[in-house]
Amino acid sequence: MKTVFITGASSGIGYACAEIFAKQKFNLLLASRRVDRLHDIATGLQTEHGVQIHTIGLDVRDKTLVQKAWDELPDMWKNIDVLINNAGLSQGLEPIQEGNTDDWDRMIDTNVKGLLYITRLVAPLMKQRKQGHIINIGSIAGKEVYPNGNVYCATKHAVDALTKAMRIDLLPYNIKVTSVDPGAVETEFSIVRFKGDSEKAKKVYEGFTPLTAEDVAEAIWFAASRPAHVNVNDLLLMPTAQASGTLFHKQS
């Protein structure tokens, strides 16, 4: 059985990925800050699909704790076939001159540095085995820049650049590298961006049908399930009602 490592696995796209990979009989290494929720997910998926699951309480921003968690991981769980760098977030929606620097730090530390910390630990073993697949969850915000999206867009542009760089660096070792870049997805994303203001978050998705976490997970599984000689470099996934980062067709 193959193993998939999913960060940010306690909700949204990460949880949807855990479900679809469990259905495909992958063993799951799941990481998230919300350990209790991870335990519930693991229990449910183990019962339903009979796969092995290992959970890690982890904040990918903390390099020391990431290293400690990896060092303590049983060796059998380090042979990772697919790494899904899903942990990511947006904080605030202000113009650059009014931005909260704490929000900036959290986005940069999670979306960029966290992805790097995890990849730095997993990639050498993939290189050693001369196989593996790294899937980075980007965004339409990594292709375009929209008003007041400044630092979040910068972090997702960084994910796009790092994905391309990883693909070049890992090319000699038979390691696939993919970016999956969704448009508007109705998860906890906007609730986190607006710091718990669910009413404000709800308005983001009014008047059109956004993507679901399951839609994105199916695209991720498509990329992961291609034959050995096929790599999906970049998959941009949008709701039918969204043409760009800012242009939507909404019903009144």
Wavefront OBJ file of the C-alpha trace (Angstrom):
o trace
v 0.000 0.000 0.000
v 1.156 3.527 -0.785
v 1.324 6.400 1.699
v 0.141 9.975 1.288
v 1.225 12.776 3.643
v -1.325 15.601 3.868
v -0.747 18.843 5.784
v -3.696 20.923 6.934
v -5.708 17.711 6.955
v -8.318 18.531 9.602
v -10.752 20.376 7.315
v -11.482 21.651 3.828
v -9.321 20.460 0.942
v -6.994 18.515 3.237
v -9.822 16.501 4.755
v -11.386 15.907 1.330
v -8.022 14.618 0.104
v -7.804 12.281 3.097
v -11.201 10.844 2.178
v -10.478 10.278 -1.493
v -7.002 8.788 -0.914
v -8.399 6.498 1.797
v -11.010 5.274 -0.702
v -8.122 4.463 -3.031
v -6.491 2.420 -0.222
v -3.590 4.747 0.536
v -2.268 4.794 4.073
v -2.611 8.302 5.491
v -0.120 10.466 7.364
v -2.214 13.428 8.474
v -0.913 16.640 10.024
v -2.794 19.590 11.467
v -2.810 21.943 14.442
v -6.224 20.594 15.465
v -5.293 17.212 16.883
v -8.712 16.279 18.280
v -10.330 16.738 14.901
v -7.588 14.672 13.274
v -8.212 11.815 15.689
v -11.936 11.813 14.820
v -11.130 11.829 11.103
v -8.646 8.992 11.500
v -11.117 6.850 13.436
v -13.827 7.330 10.825
v -11.625 6.654 7.801
v -9.957 3.620 9.381
v -13.348 2.102 10.150
v -14.736 2.806 6.700
v -11.741 1.972 4.500
v -9.450 -0.258 6.559
v -6.324 1.787 5.890
v -3.557 2.638 8.336
v -3.523 6.228 9.581
v -0.968 8.154 11.627
v -1.745 11.649 12.910
v 0.609 14.465 13.876
v -0.328 17.601 15.792
v 1.720 20.111 13.848
v 1.987 23.808 13.092
v 4.073 23.911 9.917
v 5.311 27.428 10.794
v 7.450 26.112 13.635
v 10.652 24.710 12.113
v 11.847 23.199 15.403
v 8.589 21.369 16.035
v 8.389 20.202 12.425
v 11.857 18.680 12.727
v 11.007 17.113 16.108
v 7.803 15.575 14.752
v 9.714 14.140 11.807
v 12.482 12.743 13.994
v 9.898 11.007 16.180
v 7.991 9.568 13.238
v 8.299 5.779 12.883
v 10.451 4.883 9.886
v 7.606 3.111 8.103
v 5.767 6.427 7.821
v 8.686 8.223 6.198
v 8.393 6.255 2.952
v 5.977 8.756 1.475
v 4.696 8.246 -2.057
v 2.630 11.442 -2.318
v 3.133 14.661 -0.347
v 0.257 17.147 -0.461
v 1.436 20.536 0.805
v -2.043 21.793 1.618
v -1.568 23.808 4.827
v -2.177 27.450 3.979
v -4.303 30.460 4.852
v -5.104 34.081 4.222
v -5.364 36.743 6.897
v -7.040 40.106 6.362
v -7.997 41.957 3.200
v -6.478 45.421 3.436
v -4.406 47.601 1.102
v -0.665 47.354 1.637
v -0.455 50.664 3.508
v -2.969 49.422 6.077
v -1.827 45.815 6.386
v -1.294 44.069 9.698
v 2.311 42.872 9.845
v 1.357 40.004 12.165
v -1.035 38.808 9.451
v 1.778 39.074 6.900
v 4.077 36.979 9.073
v 1.450 34.283 9.555
v 0.766 33.995 5.827
v 4.439 33.943 4.839
v 5.367 31.513 7.609
v 2.526 29.113 6.763
v 2.164 29.330 3.001
v 5.831 29.578 2.059
v 8.140 28.592 4.897
v 5.893 25.785 6.161
v 5.741 24.272 2.692
v 9.536 24.472 2.487
v 10.107 22.922 5.931
v 7.940 19.901 5.095
v 9.349 19.449 1.605
v 12.935 19.666 2.874
v 12.305 16.619 5.080
v 10.333 14.511 2.609
v 12.183 15.167 -0.666
v 15.543 13.593 0.288
v 13.901 10.226 0.953
v 11.976 10.452 -2.309
v 15.298 11.211 -4.004
v 16.867 8.176 -2.324
v 14.047 5.934 -3.551
v 13.963 7.656 -6.956
v 10.202 8.013 -6.848
v 7.526 10.204 -5.344
v 5.053 12.957 -6.096
v 4.872 16.396 -4.461
v 1.596 18.258 -4.922
v 1.537 21.891 -3.820
v -1.812 23.597 -3.317
v -1.561 26.994 -4.939
v -4.330 29.378 -5.949
v -5.605 31.648 -8.694
v -3.937 34.229 -6.410
v -0.620 32.721 -7.513
v -1.464 33.569 -11.138
v -2.985 37.019 -10.680
v -2.937 39.813 -8.125
v -6.208 41.309 -6.916
v -6.995 44.444 -4.886
v -6.043 44.130 -1.207
v -4.698 40.613 -1.764
v -1.065 41.842 -1.778
v 0.802 39.564 0.656
v -1.478 36.543 0.243
v -1.042 36.789 -3.524
v 2.719 37.134 -3.024
v 2.828 33.918 -0.990
v 0.895 31.991 -3.632
v 3.112 33.418 -6.386
v 5.986 32.050 -4.286
v 4.309 28.627 -4.217
v 4.032 28.762 -8.002
v 7.740 29.636 -8.354
v 8.824 27.009 -5.821
v 6.795 24.339 -7.598
v 8.588 25.106 -10.863
v 11.956 25.138 -9.085
v 11.241 21.826 -7.321
v 10.334 20.239 -10.630
v 13.705 21.263 -12.069
v 15.741 20.258 -9.002
v 14.039 16.883 -8.629
v 13.873 16.008 -12.325
v 16.910 13.649 -12.241
v 15.311 11.570 -9.491
v 12.019 10.608 -11.158
v 9.999 12.771 -8.735
v 6.806 14.358 -10.012
v 5.905 17.892 -8.915
v 2.428 19.357 -9.440
v 0.638 22.570 -8.580
v -3.143 22.511 -8.142
v -4.505 26.053 -8.176
v -8.162 26.587 -7.227
v -10.284 29.665 -7.621
v -13.075 30.338 -5.125
v -13.587 27.313 -2.855
v -16.160 27.391 -0.057
v -14.265 26.023 2.928
v -13.107 27.699 6.139
v -10.793 29.882 4.018
v -12.852 33.072 4.202
v -13.776 32.532 7.859
v -10.054 32.389 8.649
v -9.329 35.387 6.401
v -11.967 37.440 8.236
v -10.899 36.080 11.616
v -14.090 34.268 12.532
v -16.606 36.690 11.015
v -18.849 34.060 9.435
v -21.358 36.585 8.069
v -18.652 38.454 6.206
v -17.228 35.173 4.951
v -20.629 33.985 3.747
v -21.033 37.035 1.505
v -17.940 36.028 -0.481
v -19.864 33.100 -2.006
v -23.273 34.737 -2.509
v -24.783 34.730 -5.974
v -22.739 31.928 -7.541
v -21.775 28.307 -6.988
v -18.173 28.046 -5.735
v -15.946 25.012 -5.886
v -16.195 22.532 -3.036
v -13.290 20.938 -1.227
v -14.304 17.661 -2.872
v -14.013 19.234 -6.335
v -10.414 20.190 -5.607
v -9.596 16.824 -4.018
v -10.833 15.043 -7.154
v -8.491 17.189 -9.260
v -5.630 16.362 -6.896
v -6.427 12.659 -7.151
v -6.503 12.939 -10.947
v -2.966 14.356 -10.899
v -1.763 11.745 -8.404
v -3.268 8.811 -10.302
v -1.675 9.407 -13.717
v 0.650 6.709 -15.092
v 4.321 6.828 -14.131
v 5.326 8.580 -17.367
v 2.738 11.378 -16.996
v 3.045 14.448 -14.776
v 0.391 17.144 -14.451
v 2.546 20.246 -14.058
v -0.120 22.820 -13.279
v -3.871 22.443 -12.870
v -5.951 25.647 -12.631
v -9.453 24.857 -11.367
v -12.217 27.491 -11.339
v -15.952 27.662 -10.700
v -17.900 28.069 -13.945
v -19.045 31.463 -12.637
v -15.460 32.731 -12.139
v -13.375 33.905 -15.111
v -10.431 35.452 -13.234
v -9.290 36.332 -9.761
v -11.843 39.150 -9.557
v -14.410 38.575 -12.316
v -17.536 36.620 -11.330
v -20.961 36.161 -12.838
v -23.274 36.454 -9.847
v -27.028 36.111 -9.733
v -28.781 38.895 -7.870
l 1 2 3 4 5 6 7 8 9 10 11 12 13 14 15 16 17 18 19 20 21 22 23 24 25 26 27 28 29 30 31 32 33 34 35 36 37 38 39 40 41 42 43 44 45 46 47 48 49 50 51 52 53 54 55 56 57 58 59 60 61 62 63 64 65 66 67 68 69 70 71 72 73 74 75 76 77 78 79 80 81 82 83 84 85 86 87 88 89 90 91 92 93 94 95 96 97 98 99 100 101 102 103 104 105 106 107 108 109 110 111 112 113 114 115 116 117 118 119 120 121 122 123 124 125 126 127 128 129 130 131 132 133 134 135 136 137 138 139 140 141 142 143 144 145 146 147 148 149 150 151 152 153 154 155 156 157 158 159 160 161 162 163 164 165 166 167 168 169 170 171 172 173 174 175 176 177 178 179 180 181 182 183 184 185 186 187 188 189 190 191 192 193 194 195 196 197 198 199 200 201 202 203 204 205 206 207 208 209 210 211 212 213 214 215 216 217 218 219 220 221 222 223 224 225 226 227 228 229 230 231 232 233 234 235 236 237 238 239 240 241 242 243 244 245 246 247 248 249 250 251 252
